[in-house]
């Protein structure tokens, strides 16, 4: 049954009765519903975009704190790099120099990480550049710290072996200067057998009486004792730590291959075997396979003044023999 409604008649200035059908009422109701629903959606969109919820506010504050923390981490990584660089400089230029070992190459210390992109999973973040750069700095810092830690492990081992190293390095004269004298220094000279030819002399020669004792200049193991071409009877001692010494033209050898010797121990006697113009000891020092000037390795036998005078004599010597 249709319900009765009223409307105001402006002509008669009275309320006239109107009979509304169910369809008309439904139409009006739907119109009101959709109008209200549309308004609600518009208001929701406005509030969603311009008035964040408490949860959104909390998330934004959390994101700001995280971003601030990444900036702090990035700055801290730079500061730690400076501290690590100072440690690396000391390691290369002090500790490794003291123990005569090679510094770590910069290409190893600062080697990158190749292969796939390790930071691909970070690229979707809003502040991806900062996050990736900070993560990369921390990764490289961790790698550099690991390498420096391994270096200190190596230096620690060298320090523990310091006493052994100091005992092993050639550090005394191979024979007494009271019984012998230097006849030829390290460097270019006229060949004693063929004087018209100049050759580089790779050691220092000590002339003296046949049979004068020859001493090991550092602890080590006898590597060679034989009759070498040109050297005559010779002894080579492996001192470890990349050092070897050679003693040539001996009259007699008092040691055997594989024997351990101590600094100052007699290993043979001065002689005139091999290619010589007279009895003498030919003495060489080798480091990493290279022959170097033995005059720098007499510091345990001579005072600083005596060593300085000997070096000056060597520099001014006439290599005539």
C-alpha positions in Angstrom: 0.0 0.0 0.0 1.4 3.3 -1.0 2.2 5.8 1.8 0.9 9.3 1.8 3.3 12.3 1.5 2.9 16.1 1.5 4.4 18.9 -0.4 4.0 22.7 0.0 1.9 24.3 -2.8 3.3 27.8 -3.4 0.1 28.9 -5.2 -2.4 28.0 -2.5 0.1 28.3 0.3 -1.0 25.0 1.7 0.2 21.4 2.1 -1.2 19.1 -0.5 -1.3 15.4 -0.1 1.0 13.4 -2.5 0.8 9.6 -2.8 4.4 8.2 -3.4 4.9 4.8 -4.9 7.4 2.2 -3.6 9.6 2.7 -6.8 9.8 6.4 -6.2 10.8 6.0 -2.6 13.4 3.4 -3.6 14.8 5.8 -6.2 15.0 8.6 -3.7 16.6 6.3 -1.2 19.2 5.1 -3.6 20.0 8.6 -4.7 20.6 9.6 -1.1 22.7 6.5 -0.4 25.0 7.0 -3.4 25.4 10.7 -2.7 26.4 9.9 0.9 28.7 7.1 -0.3 30.4 9.3 -2.9 30.9 12.0 -0.3 32.3 9.5 2.1 34.8 8.3 -0.5 35.9 11.8 -1.3 36.4 12.5 2.4 38.3 9.3 2.9 40.7 10.1 0.0 41.3 13.6 1.4 42.0 12.3 4.9 44.1 9.4 3.5 46.4 11.7 1.6 46.6 14.7 3.8 45.9 13.4 7.3 48.1 10.4 8.1 47.0 7.9 10.6 48.8 7.4 14.0 50.3 4.2 12.6 51.6 6.1 9.5 53.0 8.8 11.6 54.8 6.2 13.7 56.2 4.5 10.5 57.3 7.9 9.1 59.1 8.7 12.3 60.7 5.2 12.3 61.9 5.8 8.6 63.4 9.1 9.6 65.3 7.5 12.4 66.5 4.7 10.1 67.6 7.3 7.5 69.4 9.3 10.2 71.1 6.1 11.4 72.3 5.3 7.9 73.9 8.8 7.6 75.6 8.2 11.0 76.9 4.8 9.9 78.2 6.3 6.6 80.1 9.0 8.5 81.4 6.5 11.0 82.6 4.3 8.3 84.6 7.2 6.8 86.1 8.0 10.2 87.1 4.3 10.8 88.7 4.2 7.3 90.9 7.1 8.5 91.9 5.2 11.6 92.5 2.0 9.7 94.6 3.8 7.1 96.9 5.0 9.9 97.2 1.4 11.2 98.0 0.2 7.7 100.7 2.9 7.3 102.3 1.9 10.6 102.1 -1.8 9.6 103.8 -1.3 6.2 106.3 1.4 7.1 107.3 0.4 10.7 106.4 -3.1 11.7 107.1 -4.8 8.4 110.3 -2.7 7.9 111.6 -3.8 11.3 111.1 -7.5 10.4 112.2 -7.0 6.8 109.1 -8.3 5.1 107.2 -6.9 2.1 104.3 -4.5 2.7 100.8 -5.6 1.7 100.0 -4.3 -1.8 97.2 -1.6 -2.0 95.5 -3.8 -4.6 95.0 -6.5 -2.0 94.1 -4.1 0.9 91.4 -2.3 -1.3 90.3 -5.2 -3.5 86.7 -5.0 -4.4 84.1 -7.8 -4.5 83.4 -9.0 -8.0 80.6 -11.2 -9.5 76.9 -10.6 -9.2 75.4 -7.4 -7.8 75.5 -8.0 -4.1 73.2 -5.0 -3.4 70.4 -5.8 -5.9 67.9 -6.5 -3.1 68.4 -3.0 -1.8 67.6 -1.1 -4.9 63.8 -1.0 -4.3 64.1 1.2 -1.2 63.3 4.9 -1.3 66.8 5.9 -0.2 68.5 3.1 -2.1 71.6 5.1 -3.0 72.4 6.0 0.6 71.6 2.5 1.8 73.7 0.8 -0.9 76.7 3.2 -0.5 76.7 2.8 3.3 76.5 -1.0 3.0 79.3 -1.1 0.5 81.5 1.1 2.8 80.8 -1.3 5.7 81.6 -4.3 3.6 84.9 -2.9 2.3 85.8 -1.8 5.8 85.1 -5.3 7.2 87.3 -6.8 4.4 90.1 -4.3 5.1 90.0 -5.0 8.8 90.2 -8.7 8.2 93.3 -8.3 6.0 94.9 -6.0 8.6 94.1 -8.6 11.3 95.8 -11.3 9.2 98.8 -9.0 8.7 99.1 -8.5 12.5 99.0 -12.3 12.9 101.9 -12.5 10.6 103.8 -9.7 12.4 103.1 -11.4 15.7 104.7 -14.6 14.4 107.7 -12.5 13.2 108.0 -10.8 16.6 108.0 -14.2 18.4 110.8 -15.3 16.1 112.7 -12.1 16.6 115.4 -13.6 18.8 115.9 -16.4 16.2 115.9 -13.9 13.4 118.5 -11.7 15.1 120.7 -14.7 15.8 120.4 -15.9 12.2 121.0 -12.7 10.2 124.7 -12.4 9.2 126.1 -9.9 11.6 129.8 -10.5 12.2 133.0 -10.7 10.2 133.7 -14.1 8.7 137.2 -13.9 10.0 139.2 -11.7 12.4 140.7 -8.5 11.0 143.6 -9.1 13.4 144.7 -12.1 11.4 143.5 -11.0 7.9 142.9 -7.8 5.9 140.4 -6.8 3.2 141.9 -7.2 -0.3 138.8 -6.5 -2.4 135.4 -4.9 -1.8 132.0 -5.3 -3.3 131.7 -3.6 -6.8 133.4 -3.3 -10.1 137.1 -4.1 -10.3 139.9 -5.3 -12.6 139.9 -9.1 -12.7 142.9 -10.4 -10.6 143.5 -13.2 -13.1 143.0 -11.2 -16.3 143.7 -7.6 -15.3 142.6 -6.2 -18.7 139.0 -7.2 -18.0 136.7 -5.5 -15.5 134.2 -7.6 -13.7 131.7 -7.0 -10.9 132.9 -8.5 -7.6 129.9 -9.9 -5.7 131.5 -10.1 -2.3 134.4 -9.0 -0.1 137.8 -10.8 -0.1 139.9 -11.3 3.1 143.6 -12.1 2.5 145.7 -13.8 5.2 147.6 -16.8 6.2 146.4 -20.2 4.9 144.6 -22.0 7.7 143.1 -18.9 9.4 139.8 -19.9 11.0 136.6 -19.0 9.1 133.4 -18.4 11.2 129.7 -18.7 10.4 128.3 -15.2 10.5 124.9 -16.2 11.7 122.9 -19.3 12.9 121.8 -21.6 10.1 122.0 -24.9 8.3 124.8 -26.0 6.0 123.2 -26.0 2.5 126.3 -26.7 0.4 129.8 -27.8 1.1 131.6 -28.9 -2.1 134.2 -28.0 -4.7 132.4 -25.2 -6.7 133.6 -24.1 -10.2 135.8 -21.0 -9.7 135.0 -20.9 -5.9 137.2 -23.9 -5.0 136.1 -25.4 -1.7 133.0 -23.5 -0.6 130.4 -23.6 2.1 126.9 -22.1 1.8 124.8 -21.5 4.9 121.1 -21.0 4.8 120.2 -18.7 7.7 116.5 -18.6 7.1 114.6 -15.4 6.8 115.7 -15.3 3.1 119.4 -14.9 4.0 122.3 -17.1 2.8 126.1 -16.6 3.0 128.9 -18.1 0.9 132.5 -18.8 2.0 134.8 -19.7 -0.9 138.4 -20.7 -1.7 138.7 -22.6 1.6 141.7 -24.9 2.4 139.5 -27.1 4.6 135.8 -27.6 5.3 134.9 -28.5 8.9 131.2 -29.0 8.5 128.8 -31.3 6.6 125.7 -30.7 4.5 122.6 -30.5 6.7 124.6 -29.6 9.8 123.2 -26.8 12.1 125.8 -24.2 13.0 125.8 -21.2 15.4 127.1 -17.7 14.8 130.9 -17.7 15.4 131.3 -21.4 14.9 134.4 -22.4 12.8 133.3 -23.9 9.5 136.6 -24.0 7.7 140.0 -22.6 7.0 141.2 -19.8 4.7 142.9 -21.2 1.6 143.7 -20.8 -2.1 141.5 -23.3 -3.9 139.6 -22.5 -7.1 140.3 -19.5 -9.4 142.5 -17.2 -7.3 145.7 -15.2 -7.5 146.6 -15.9 -3.9 145.1 -17.3 -0.6 142.0 -15.5 0.6 138.4 -15.9 1.7 135.7 -14.8 -0.7 132.6 -13.9 1.3 129.1 -13.2 0.0 125.7 -12.3 1.5 122.5 -13.1 -0.3 119.0 -11.8 0.4 116.0 -13.2 -1.5 118.5 -14.8 -4.0 120.2 -11.4 -4.7 123.8 -10.8 -3.7 124.1 -7.7 -1.6 127.1 -5.8 -0.1 128.4 -7.7 2.9 129.9 -4.6 4.4 126.5 -3.6 5.9 126.4 -6.8 8.0 129.4 -6.4 10.4 127.5 -4.4 13.0 127.9 -7.0 15.8 131.7 -7.0 15.4 132.5 -3.3 14.9 131.6 -0.1 16.6 129.5 2.5 14.7 132.7 4.5 14.2 134.7 1.5 13.0 131.9 0.4 10.6 131.6 4.0 9.2 135.4 4.1 8.6 135.3 0.7 6.9 132.4 1.8 4.6 134.3 5.0 3.7 137.4 3.0 2.9 135.3 0.7 0.7 133.7 3.6 -1.1 137.1 5.1 -1.8 139.0 1.9 -2.5 140.9 1.4 -5.7 139.7 -2.0 -7.0 143.0 -3.0 -8.6 143.3 -6.6 -7.6 
